[in-house]
């Protein structure tokens, strides 16, 4: 089975373009993963800060029955 030279060339070009696209997408995924990790660290820090502030400001309220009971 012989392929015409132009068809083989077309397939090689297409393969090279797809390889380039895959490399670009891989780079973008890596960048997005770094952004996600950075955002997760910030969210964790804010959560810890919020919980600490909440503990400081909210006194323990005893559970009692309302006056109409």
Buried (B, 14 or more C-beta within 10 A) or exposed (E): EEEEEEEEEEEEEEEEEEEEEEEEEEEEEEEEEEEEEEEEEEEEEEEEEEEEEEEEEEEEEEEEEEEEE
